[in-house]
Amino acid sequence: MKIKSSLKSLKKRDLGSKLVRRRGRVYIINKNNPKFKARQK
């Protein structure tokens, strides 16, 4: 899982990407293409 300073750029990379907040962290999840998972501290 990548850690990225700006998740907005990762969200634009693929249409299936969703931005989710869990336990104070921000995640990008993608059901169609799981290689686009990312996390921000």
PDB file of N, CA, C and O in Angstrom:
ATOM      1  N   MET A   1       0.840  -1.181   0.000  1.00  0.00           N
ATOM      2  CA  MET A   1       0.000   0.000   0.000  1.00  0.00           C
ATOM      3  C   MET A   1       0.879   1.237   0.000  1.00  0.00           C
ATOM      4  O   MET A   1       1.777   1.366   0.832  1.00  0.00           O
ATOM      5  N   LYS A   2       0.626   2.138  -0.923  1.00  0.00           N
ATOM      6  CA  LYS A   2       1.474   3.315  -1.043  1.00  0.00           C
ATOM      7  C   LYS A   2       1.080   4.374  -0.029  1.00  0.00           C
ATOM      8  O   LYS A   2      -0.094   4.505   0.316  1.00  0.00           O
ATOM      9  N   ILE A   3       2.049   5.121   0.441  1.00  0.00           N
ATOM     10  CA  ILE A   3       1.791   6.311   1.247  1.00  0.00           C
ATOM     11  C   ILE A   3       2.116   7.509   0.373  1.00  0.00           C
ATOM     12  O   ILE A   3       3.222   7.614  -0.157  1.00  0.00           O
ATOM     13  N   LYS A   4       1.154   8.413   0.220  1.00  0.00           N
ATOM     14  CA  LYS A   4       1.290   9.498  -0.750  1.00  0.00           C
ATOM     15  C   LYS A   4       1.032  10.823  -0.052  1.00  0.00           C
ATOM     16  O   LYS A   4       0.152  10.921   0.803  1.00  0.00           O
ATOM     17  N   SER A   5       1.802  11.844  -0.420  1.00  0.00           N
ATOM     18  CA  SER A   5       1.604  13.147   0.213  1.00  0.00           C
ATOM     19  C   SER A   5       0.296  13.778  -0.240  1.00  0.00           C
ATOM     20  O   SER A   5      -0.374  14.448   0.546  1.00  0.00           O
ATOM     21  N   SER A   6      -0.072  13.571  -1.503  1.00  0.00           N
ATOM     22  CA  SER A   6      -1.346  14.092  -1.982  1.00  0.00           C
ATOM     23  C   SER A   6      -2.150  12.957  -2.597  1.00  0.00           C
ATOM     24  O   SER A   6      -1.750  12.364  -3.599  1.00  0.00           O
ATOM     25  N   LEU A   7      -3.295  12.664  -1.979  1.00  0.00           N
ATOM     26  CA  LEU A   7      -4.101  11.551  -2.467  1.00  0.00           C
ATOM     27  C   LEU A   7      -5.017  11.967  -3.615  1.00  0.00           C
ATOM     28  O   LEU A   7      -5.585  11.122  -4.307  1.00  0.00           O
ATOM     29  N   LYS A   8      -5.152  13.276  -3.806  1.00  0.00           N
ATOM     30  CA  LYS A   8      -6.040  13.736  -4.873  1.00  0.00           C
ATOM     31  C   LYS A   8      -5.540  13.275  -6.233  1.00  0.00           C
ATOM     32  O   LYS A   8      -6.334  12.937  -7.110  1.00  0.00           O
ATOM     33  N   SER A   9      -4.220  13.261  -6.408  1.00  0.00           N
ATOM     34  CA  SER A   9      -3.654  12.807  -7.674  1.00  0.00           C
ATOM     35  C   SER A   9      -3.911  11.321  -7.888  1.00  0.00           C
ATOM     36  O   SER A   9      -4.109  10.879  -9.019  1.00  0.00           O
ATOM     37  N   LEU A  10      -3.907  10.541  -6.788  1.00  0.00           N
ATOM     38  CA  LEU A  10      -4.175   9.111  -6.914  1.00  0.00           C
ATOM     39  C   LEU A  10      -5.636   8.850  -7.232  1.00  0.00           C
ATOM     40  O   LEU A  10      -5.966   7.896  -7.937  1.00  0.00           O
ATOM     41  N   LYS A  11      -6.507   9.701  -6.711  1.00  0.00           N
ATOM     42  CA  LYS A  11      -7.941   9.510  -6.955  1.00  0.00           C
ATOM     43  C   LYS A  11      -8.266   9.742  -8.428  1.00  0.00           C
ATOM     44  O   LYS A  11      -9.133   9.075  -8.992  1.00  0.00           O
ATOM     45  N   LYS A  12      -7.567  10.690  -9.046  1.00  0.00           N
ATOM     46  CA  LYS A  12      -7.847  11.005 -10.447  1.00  0.00           C
ATOM     47  C   LYS A  12      -7.294   9.964 -11.410  1.00  0.00           C
ATOM     48  O   LYS A  12      -7.660   9.948 -12.585  1.00  0.00           O
ATOM     49  N   ARG A  13      -6.400   9.081 -10.911  1.00  0.00           N
ATOM     50  CA  ARG A  13      -5.744   8.139 -11.804  1.00  0.00           C
ATOM     51  C   ARG A  13      -6.697   7.074 -12.347  1.00  0.00           C
ATOM     52  O   ARG A  13      -6.492   6.553 -13.443  1.00  0.00           O
ATOM     53  N   ASP A  14      -7.739   6.753 -11.576  1.00  0.00           N
ATOM     54  CA  ASP A  14      -8.643   5.695 -11.998  1.00  0.00           C
ATOM     55  C   ASP A  14     -10.068   6.029 -11.571  1.00  0.00           C
ATOM     56  O   ASP A  14     -10.275   6.645 -10.526  1.00  0.00           O
ATOM     57  N   LEU A  15     -11.049   5.626 -12.373  1.00  0.00           N
ATOM     58  CA  LEU A  15     -12.434   6.002 -12.094  1.00  0.00           C
ATOM     59  C   LEU A  15     -13.019   5.275 -10.884  1.00  0.00           C
ATOM     60  O   LEU A  15     -13.891   5.808 -10.196  1.00  0.00           O
ATOM     61  N   GLY A  16     -12.536   4.053 -10.627  1.00  0.00           N
ATOM     62  CA  GLY A  16     -13.115   3.276  -9.532  1.00  0.00           C
ATOM     63  C   GLY A  16     -12.596   3.641  -8.162  1.00  0.00           C
ATOM     64  O   GLY A  16     -13.006   3.042  -7.168  1.00  0.00           O
ATOM     65  N   SER A  17     -11.695   4.619  -8.085  1.00  0.00           N
ATOM     66  CA  SER A  17     -11.077   4.955  -6.802  1.00  0.00           C
ATOM     67  C   SER A  17     -12.042   5.705  -5.894  1.00  0.00           C
ATOM     68  O   SER A  17     -12.727   6.631  -6.329  1.00  0.00           O
ATOM     69  N   LYS A  18     -12.089   5.292  -4.618  1.00  0.00           N
ATOM     70  CA  LYS A  18     -12.892   5.996  -3.629  1.00  0.00           C
ATOM     71  C   LYS A  18     -11.995   6.452  -2.496  1.00  0.00           C
ATOM     72  O   LYS A  18     -11.050   5.761  -2.116  1.00  0.00           O
ATOM     73  N   LEU A  19     -12.304   7.628  -1.959  1.00  0.00           N
ATOM     74  CA  LEU A  19     -11.553   8.165  -0.833  1.00  0.00           C
ATOM     75  C   LEU A  19     -12.320   7.840   0.441  1.00  0.00           C
ATOM     76  O   LEU A  19     -13.486   8.212   0.577  1.00  0.00           O
ATOM     77  N   VAL A  20     -11.671   7.148   1.374  1.00  0.00           N
ATOM     78  CA  VAL A  20     -12.337   6.697   2.594  1.00  0.00           C
ATOM     79  C   VAL A  20     -11.513   7.115   3.802  1.00  0.00           C
ATOM     80  O   VAL A  20     -10.284   7.046   3.779  1.00  0.00           O
ATOM     81  N   ARG A  21     -12.205   7.557   4.877  1.00  0.00           N
ATOM     82  CA  ARG A  21     -11.495   7.873   6.109  1.00  0.00           C
ATOM     83  C   ARG A  21     -11.765   6.787   7.130  1.00  0.00           C
ATOM     84  O   ARG A  21     -12.920   6.478   7.423  1.00  0.00           O
ATOM     85  N   ARG A  22     -10.701   6.204   7.676  1.00  0.00           N
ATOM     86  CA  ARG A  22     -10.841   5.181   8.709  1.00  0.00           C
ATOM     87  C   ARG A  22      -9.811   5.416   9.796  1.00  0.00           C
ATOM     88  O   ARG A  22      -8.614   5.497   9.522  1.00  0.00           O
ATOM     89  N   ARG A  23     -10.280   5.524  11.030  1.00  0.00           N
ATOM     90  CA  ARG A  23      -9.400   5.685  12.203  1.00  0.00           C
ATOM     91  C   ARG A  23      -8.389   6.800  12.019  1.00  0.00           C
ATOM     92  O   ARG A  23      -7.211   6.642  12.340  1.00  0.00           O
ATOM     93  N   GLY A  24      -8.854   7.935  11.497  1.00  0.00           N
ATOM     94  CA  GLY A  24      -7.971   9.089  11.349  1.00  0.00           C
ATOM     95  C   GLY A  24      -7.028   9.013  10.181  1.00  0.00           C
ATOM     96  O   GLY A  24      -6.243   9.938   9.974  1.00  0.00           O
ATOM     97  N   ARG A  25      -7.070   7.938   9.398  1.00  0.00           N
ATOM     98  CA  ARG A  25      -6.237   7.838   8.204  1.00  0.00           C
ATOM     99  C   ARG A  25      -7.109   7.977   6.980  1.00  0.00           C
ATOM    100  O   ARG A  25      -8.302   7.676   7.014  1.00  0.00           O
ATOM    101  N   VAL A  26      -6.508   8.433   5.902  1.00  0.00           N
ATOM    102  CA  VAL A  26      -7.230   8.574   4.657  1.00  0.00           C
ATOM    103  C   VAL A  26      -6.752   7.483   3.710  1.00  0.00           C
ATOM    104  O   VAL A  26      -5.551   7.317   3.496  1.00  0.00           O
ATOM    105  N   TYR A  27      -7.696   6.744   3.147  1.00  0.00           N
ATOM    106  CA  TYR A  27      -7.366   5.638   2.255  1.00  0.00           C
ATOM    107  C   TYR A  27      -7.978   5.867   0.883  1.00  0.00           C
ATOM    108  O   TYR A  27      -9.034   6.487   0.759  1.00  0.00           O
ATOM    109  N   ILE A  28      -7.310   5.366  -0.140  1.00  0.00           N
ATOM    110  CA  ILE A  28      -7.910   5.232  -1.465  1.00  0.00           C
ATOM    111  C   ILE A  28      -8.143   3.747  -1.672  1.00  0.00           C
ATOM    112  O   ILE A  28      -7.210   2.948  -1.596  1.00  0.00           O
ATOM    113  N   ILE A  29      -9.402   3.375  -1.936  1.00  0.00           N
ATOM    114  CA  ILE A  29      -9.671   1.976  -2.227  1.00  0.00           C
ATOM    115  C   ILE A  29     -10.258   1.867  -3.613  1.00  0.00           C
ATOM    116  O   ILE A  29     -10.963   2.763  -4.077  1.00  0.00           O
ATOM    117  N   ASN A  30      -9.963   0.763  -4.269  1.00  0.00           N
ATOM    118  CA  ASN A  30     -10.441   0.558  -5.622  1.00  0.00           C
ATOM    119  C   ASN A  30     -10.796  -0.915  -5.781  1.00  0.00           C
ATOM    120  O   ASN A  30      -9.926  -1.785  -5.806  1.00  0.00           O
ATOM    121  N   LYS A  31     -12.119  -1.175  -5.890  1.00  0.00           N
ATOM    122  CA  LYS A  31     -12.565  -2.567  -5.992  1.00  0.00           C
ATOM    123  C   LYS A  31     -12.203  -3.168  -7.347  1.00  0.00           C
ATOM    124  O   LYS A  31     -11.844  -4.342  -7.430  1.00  0.00           O
ATOM    125  N   ASN A  32     -12.295  -2.364  -8.411  1.00  0.00           N
ATOM    126  CA  ASN A  32     -12.044  -2.887  -9.759  1.00  0.00           C
ATOM    127  C   ASN A  32     -10.574  -3.179  -9.975  1.00  0.00           C
ATOM    128  O   ASN A  32     -10.220  -4.159 -10.631  1.00  0.00           O
ATOM    129  N   ASN A  33      -9.705  -2.321  -9.418  1.00  0.00           N
ATOM    130  CA  ASN A  33      -8.280  -2.451  -9.686  1.00  0.00           C
ATOM    131  C   ASN A  33      -7.516  -2.239  -8.378  1.00  0.00           C
ATOM    132  O   ASN A  33      -7.095  -1.122  -8.079  1.00  0.00           O
ATOM    133  N   PRO A  34      -7.334  -3.315  -7.595  1.00  0.00           N
ATOM    134  CA  PRO A  34      -6.793  -3.167  -6.238  1.00  0.00           C
ATOM    135  C   PRO A  34      -5.364  -2.634  -6.164  1.00  0.00           C
ATOM    136  O   PRO A  34      -4.889  -2.317  -5.074  1.00  0.00           O
ATOM    137  N   LYS A  35      -4.668  -2.528  -7.292  1.00  0.00           N
ATOM    138  CA  LYS A  35      -3.302  -2.012  -7.203  1.00  0.00           C
ATOM    139  C   LYS A  35      -3.267  -0.514  -6.932  1.00  0.00           C
ATOM    140  O   LYS A  35      -2.199   0.037  -6.666  1.00  0.00           O
ATOM    141  N   PHE A  36      -4.415   0.152  -6.996  1.00  0.00           N
ATOM    142  CA  PHE A  36      -4.465   1.580  -6.720  1.00  0.00           C
ATOM    143  C   PHE A  36      -4.741   1.907  -5.259  1.00  0.00           C
ATOM    144  O   PHE A  36      -5.078   3.046  -4.936  1.00  0.00           O
ATOM    145  N   LYS A  37      -4.602   0.919  -4.363  1.00  0.00           N
ATOM    146  CA  LYS A  37      -4.794   1.196  -2.943  1.00  0.00           C
ATOM    147  C   LYS A  37      -3.728   2.163  -2.455  1.00  0.00           C
ATOM    148  O   LYS A  37      -2.566   2.061  -2.849  1.00  0.00           O
ATOM    149  N   ALA A  38      -4.117   3.101  -1.597  1.00  0.00           N
ATOM    150  CA  ALA A  38      -3.130   4.016  -1.035  1.00  0.00           C
ATOM    151  C   ALA A  38      -3.616   4.471   0.335  1.00  0.00           C
ATOM    152  O   ALA A  38      -4.797   4.383   0.672  1.00  0.00           O
ATOM    153  N   ARG A  39      -2.637   4.969   1.121  1.00  0.00           N
ATOM    154  CA  ARG A  39      -2.960   5.398   2.484  1.00  0.00           C
ATOM    155  C   ARG A  39      -2.202   6.674   2.768  1.00  0.00           C
ATOM    156  O   ARG A  39      -1.080   6.858   2.297  1.00  0.00           O
ATOM    157  N   GLN A  40      -2.818   7.557   3.542  1.00  0.00           N
ATOM    158  CA  GLN A  40      -2.141   8.780   3.956  1.00  0.00           C
ATOM    159  C   GLN A  40      -2.137   8.824   5.481  1.00  0.00           C
ATOM    160  O   GLN A  40      -3.148   8.534   6.122  1.00  0.00           O
ATOM    161  N   LYS A  41      -0.992   9.188   6.054  1.00  0.00           N
ATOM    162  CA  LYS A  41      -0.870   9.211   7.515  1.00  0.00           C
ATOM    163  C   LYS A  41      -1.821  10.206   8.139  1.00  0.00           C
ATOM    164  O   LYS A  41      -1.848  10.351   9.361  1.00  0.00           O
TER     165      LYS A  41
END
